[in-house]
Amino acid sequence: MKYLYIDDENDTSVDSIINGFNDINKIEVEKFPLWKFKDFGMLINELKSRKKTNEFDGIIIDLRLDGEGPDRVEFSAISITSELRSITARGDLKAFPIILCSTDEKIKKTYNSDKSSQDLFDYTFEKSISPNYIKFSKKLYSLANGYNKINYNPLPLQDIFGRDDFNSLDSRIFESFTNQDSKPIIYDYAQFIVNNLFHCTNPLIKDTIVAARLGVDISLSNVSWQELMNNFFNSAKYNGIFNDGWDRWWADLIIAKFKELTNKKLSFLTAEERVSLLKTHTGIQGLKSAEPLKFCNSSEFWTICEGYKMPLDPLEGFKIQPSKELKSWQESKYLSLKAILERLGIDKGLKPHFSELERIEEIKKHKKIL
């Protein structure tokens, strides 16, 4: 899978990023000669021409192209991406992933404050001293691969999301894809899956939340945790589009599988009870139950503290202020009191919802915490 890299800088930092990706050998990244195209229309026409001849599978673009770099232009990544999305929506060009990269400072100043632009991009990563090229390459390969699958092989809903039965899920989740009056475009699928399924809680959940709901401490269970997931809960794993870039599990199928194994309902059991049942019915004795974080008492875990990435009972947690309004079927994310007191994750935008502030102060007084 080949990506074009568009940046107004022309120094060793750009070469470093390109080489970092190419050294992993998962995707190929080529620098786009921005300096040749000071005119917006010329730039768009060049990208259209190269895409029509299949010269690239996706684009990585710097947020601000009007900075101090020698290749600076008078337009931004947002205007370029918006135009390309419009062209593909009209069917004049095959859809492809567009990845945003920039410094943390630029993202905070421009991107995070412009909510309308955030849905334009399939994935965002920060330029840093040591980017996680293995992780980013995996996701960028998956995005390009998924786009190509949908572009050239129109798939039914069941194949796109990798399951046959949607009856146990909230019907509102997929209503935009089942509405006969408004046929979704390729980008709609990609944006919905990545931003509304992978990056949110419910109906898909990541492994740390799966562990919390099963009551397992991953760090103490090691090989036993992998054995449990591979041998008993693999049927609950998401295997739809982009599954090779993001490991996720269907929350409803995790609950159903636990009931099938133990004949018990997962909710309202303590972590110790859940793990004890799993040991008995799977024979995996190396599983260790998770313990509550400091200032917490309950082990009826259902989510995680986003600061510590550790199991948390939502009743003892505090809702996080979301970056955008949650859908009716999505669950809130939470912070523990310990994470809040230590201001863990503040730099990543993990702040308690304003409605939780009074409760936080009351609990601090009750626990005599200054």
C-alpha positions in Angstrom: 0.0 0.0 0.0 1.5 3.3 -1.1 0.9 6.7 0.6 1.8 10.2 -0.7 3.2 12.5 2.1 2.3 16.1 1.7 4.2 18.6 3.9 5.4 22.2 3.5 8.6 21.4 5.3 11.6 20.3 3.4 14.2 19.2 5.9 15.5 16.1 7.7 12.4 15.8 9.8 10.3 15.0 6.7 12.8 12.5 5.5 12.9 11.0 8.9 9.2 10.3 8.9 9.2 8.9 5.4 12.2 6.7 6.2 10.6 5.6 9.5 7.5 4.2 7.7 9.5 2.7 4.8 11.9 1.0 7.2 9.0 -1.0 8.7 8.2 -2.3 5.2 4.4 -2.4 5.8 3.5 0.5 3.7 5.5 2.6 1.2 5.6 6.4 1.7 6.7 8.9 -1.0 7.1 12.6 -0.6 4.7 14.7 -2.8 6.4 17.7 -4.5 4.2 20.4 -3.0 6.5 23.1 -4.2 5.5 22.4 -7.8 1.8 23.2 -7.1 1.3 26.7 -5.6 -2.1 26.8 -7.3 -4.9 24.9 -5.5 -6.6 23.7 -8.7 -3.3 22.4 -10.1 -2.6 20.5 -6.9 -6.0 18.9 -6.9 -5.8 18.0 -10.6 -2.4 16.4 -10.0 -3.7 14.2 -7.1 -6.8 13.2 -9.2 -4.6 12.2 -12.1 -2.2 10.2 -10.0 -5.1 8.4 -8.2 -6.9 7.6 -11.5 -3.7 5.7 -12.6 -3.5 4.0 -9.2 -0.2 5.6 -8.2 -1.2 5.7 -4.6 -3.6 4.2 -2.1 -3.8 7.0 0.4 -2.5 10.4 1.5 -0.7 11.6 4.7 -0.9 15.3 5.0 0.4 17.9 7.4 -2.2 20.0 9.1 -0.7 23.4 8.3 0.8 23.9 4.9 1.1 27.6 5.2 3.8 27.6 7.9 7.5 28.6 7.7 8.5 25.8 5.3 10.1 26.6 1.9 7.2 24.7 0.2 4.5 26.7 2.0 1.2 27.3 0.1 -1.8 29.5 0.8 -4.2 26.6 1.5 -4.5 24.0 4.3 -4.9 20.3 4.7 -8.5 20.9 5.6 -9.3 22.6 2.3 -7.5 20.0 0.2 -9.1 17.1 2.0 -12.6 18.7 1.8 -12.2 19.1 -2.0 -11.0 15.5 -2.4 -13.9 14.1 -0.3 -16.3 16.0 -2.5 -14.8 14.6 -5.7 -15.0 11.0 -4.4 -18.5 11.6 -3.1 -19.6 12.5 -6.7 -18.1 9.3 -8.0 -15.4 11.1 -10.1 -12.7 9.3 -8.2 -12.2 6.1 -6.1 -12.3 6.9 -2.4 -9.1 6.6 -0.4 -7.9 7.2 3.2 -6.5 10.6 4.2 -4.3 10.7 7.3 -3.6 13.9 9.2 -0.2 14.4 10.9 1.2 17.4 12.6 2.9 18.6 15.8 0.9 18.4 19.0 0.9 22.2 19.2 -0.6 22.7 15.8 -3.3 20.1 16.4 -4.3 21.7 19.7 -4.5 25.2 18.1 -6.3 24.4 14.9 -7.7 20.9 14.5 -9.1 20.4 18.0 -10.9 23.7 17.9 -12.5 23.0 14.5 -15.0 20.2 15.2 -16.4 20.3 11.7 -13.1 19.3 10.2 -12.4 16.4 12.4 -14.6 14.0 10.4 -12.6 14.7 7.2 -9.7 12.5 8.2 -9.6 8.7 8.8 -6.8 8.8 11.3 -4.6 11.3 13.1 -1.1 11.0 14.5 1.4 13.4 16.0 4.8 14.1 14.8 7.1 13.3 17.6 10.7 12.5 18.4 10.0 8.7 18.3 6.7 7.9 16.4 5.3 4.4 16.8 5.9 3.5 13.2 4.9 -0.1 13.7 1.5 0.9 15.1 0.9 3.6 12.6 2.0 1.4 9.7 -0.4 -1.3 10.7 -3.4 1.1 10.9 -2.5 2.9 7.6 -2.1 -0.4 5.8 -5.5 -1.5 7.2 -7.2 1.7 6.1 -5.9 1.5 2.5 -6.7 -2.2 2.3 -10.2 -1.7 3.6 -11.0 1.2 1.3 -9.8 -0.9 -1.7 -12.0 -3.8 -0.6 -15.1 -1.6 -0.5 -14.2 0.4 -3.6 -13.7 -2.6 -5.9 -16.0 -5.2 -4.3 -19.3 -3.7 -3.1 -20.1 -5.6 0.0 -23.3 -6.3 1.9 -23.6 -4.9 5.4 -22.9 -8.4 6.9 -19.5 -8.6 5.2 -18.6 -5.0 6.0 -19.2 -5.4 9.8 -18.3 -9.1 9.9 -21.4 -10.5 11.5 -24.7 -12.0 10.3 -27.0 -11.2 13.2 -27.6 -7.6 14.2 -30.8 -8.3 16.2 -29.2 -8.0 19.6 -27.7 -4.6 18.8 -29.4 -1.2 19.0 -31.2 -0.7 15.7 -30.2 2.9 15.6 -26.5 2.0 15.2 -26.7 0.9 11.5 -29.9 2.8 10.5 -27.9 5.2 8.2 -26.7 2.1 6.2 -30.1 0.4 6.0 -32.0 3.5 4.9 -33.0 2.8 1.2 -33.5 6.6 0.6 -29.9 7.6 1.3 -27.2 5.2 0.0 -23.9 5.8 2.0 -20.7 6.5 0.1 -17.4 4.6 0.8 -16.1 7.3 3.1 -19.2 7.1 5.3 -18.4 3.5 6.1 -14.8 4.2 6.9 -15.6 7.3 9.0 -18.3 5.5 10.9 -16.3 2.4 11.7 -13.1 4.1 12.8 -14.6 7.2 14.6 -17.9 5.8 15.9 -17.1 2.2 16.5 -13.3 1.8 17.1 -12.8 5.0 19.1 -15.9 4.8 21.2 -17.4 2.3 23.7 -20.3 0.2 22.5 -21.1 -1.8 20.5 -17.4 -2.6 20.0 -14.9 -2.6 22.9 -11.1 -2.8 23.2 -9.2 -5.5 25.1 -8.8 -3.5 28.3 -12.6 -3.1 28.6 -13.1 -6.8 27.7 -10.8 -7.7 30.6 -12.5 -5.3 32.9 -15.9 -6.9 32.1 -14.5 -10.4 32.6 -12.8 -9.3 35.9 -9.3 -10.2 34.6 -6.0 -8.4 35.4 -4.2 -8.7 32.1 -0.8 -7.8 33.5 -0.9 -10.6 36.0 -2.6 -13.2 33.7 -0.2 -12.9 30.8 -0.4 -16.1 28.7 -3.6 -17.3 30.4 -5.4 -14.1 29.2 -4.3 -14.8 25.6 -5.4 -18.4 25.9 -8.8 -17.4 27.2 -9.4 -14.9 24.4 -8.1 -17.2 21.6 -9.8 -20.4 22.7 -13.1 -19.2 24.2 -13.9 -15.6 23.1 -12.5 -15.5 19.6 -16.0 -15.8 18.2 -16.8 -12.4 19.7 -13.9 -10.6 17.9 -14.7 -8.1 15.3 -13.6 -9.4 11.8 -15.1 -6.7 9.6 -13.5 -4.0 7.5 -10.3 -2.6 9.1 -10.0 -5.5 11.6 -6.3 -5.9 10.8 -5.6 -2.4 12.1 -7.8 -2.4 15.3 -8.4 -5.3 17.7 -12.0 -4.9 18.9 -14.7 -7.2 20.3 -18.5 -7.1 20.1 -19.7 -6.3 23.6 -23.0 -8.2 23.3 -21.2 -11.3 22.1 -18.7 -11.2 25.1 -21.8 -11.2 27.4 -23.5 -14.0 25.5 -20.3 -16.2 25.5 -19.8 -15.7 29.2 -23.4 -16.8 29.8 -22.9 -19.8 27.5 -19.7 -20.9 29.3 -20.9 -20.3 32.9 -24.7 -20.2 32.8 -24.4 -17.0 34.8 -25.1 -13.3 33.9 -21.9 -11.3 33.7 -23.2 -8.1 35.3 -23.5 -7.8 39.1 -20.7 -10.3 39.7 -17.5 -9.2 41.4 -14.2 -9.6 39.5 -13.3 -12.5 41.8 -16.5 -14.3 41.1 -16.2 -13.8 37.3 -12.6 -15.1 37.2 -13.5 -18.0 39.5 -16.3 -19.0 37.1 -14.0 -18.7 34.1 -11.4 -20.9 35.7 -13.9 -23.5 36.5 -15.5 -23.7 33.1 -12.4 -23.2 30.9 -9.8 -24.9 33.0 -7.4 -21.9 32.7 -6.0 -21.6 36.2 -3.5 -18.8 35.5 -6.2 -16.1 35.3 -5.9 -13.4 38.0 -8.8 -11.2 39.1 -8.4 -7.4 39.0 -8.4 -5.2 42.1 -10.1 -1.8 42.5 -7.9 1.3 42.1 -7.2 3.5 45.1 -10.3 5.3 46.5 -12.5 2.7 44.8 -14.2 -0.3 46.6 -16.3 -2.0 44.0 -14.9 -4.7 41.6 -18.2 -5.0 39.6 -16.1 -3.6 36.7 -17.7 -2.6 33.4 -15.3 0.0 32.0 -11.8 1.3 32.6 -10.2 4.4 34.0 -8.9 6.1 30.9 -6.0 7.6 32.8 -4.7 4.3 34.2 -6.3 2.0 31.6 -7.4 -0.2 34.6 -10.8 -1.7 35.5 -13.4 0.5 37.0 -17.0 0.3 38.2 -18.7 3.2 36.4 -20.6 4.0 39.6 -17.3 4.9 41.2 -15.9 6.7 38.1 -16.5 10.1 36.7 -17.7 10.7 33.1 -15.1 12.4 30.8 -16.0 15.5 28.8 -16.3 14.0 25.2 -14.6 15.8 22.3 -17.9 15.6 20.5 -21.4 14.7 21.4 -22.0 11.0 22.0 -24.5 9.0 19.9 -27.5 7.7 21.9 -26.0 4.1 21.8 -22.5 5.0 22.8 -21.3 4.8 26.4 -19.4 7.5 28.3 -15.7 7.1 29.1 -14.6 7.5 32.7 -11.8 8.6 35.0 -11.1 7.4 38.5 -10.8 9.7 41.4 -7.1 8.7 41.7 -6.5 9.8 38.0 -8.3 13.1 38.5 -6.3 13.9 41.7 -3.1 13.1 39.9 -4.3 15.1 36.8 -3.4 12.0 34.8 -4.3 12.4 31.1 -5.1 16.2 31.3 -2.5 16.8 28.6 -4.5 14.4 26.4 -7.8 16.1 27.0 -9.1 13.7 29.6 -11.2 16.1 31.8 -14.2 15.3 34.0 -17.5 16.3 32.5 -18.7 19.6 34.1 -21.7 17.8 35.6 -19.3 15.7 37.7 -17.3 18.6 39.3 -19.7 19.0 42.3 -19.7 15.3 43.0 -15.9 15.2 42.8 -15.6 17.9 45.5 -18.2 16.2 47.7 -16.3 12.9 47.6 -13.0 14.6 48.2 -14.5 16.2 51.4 -16.1 12.9 52.4 -12.7 11.1 52.0 -10.9 14.1 53.6 -8.8 14.6 50.5 -7.4 18.1 50.1 
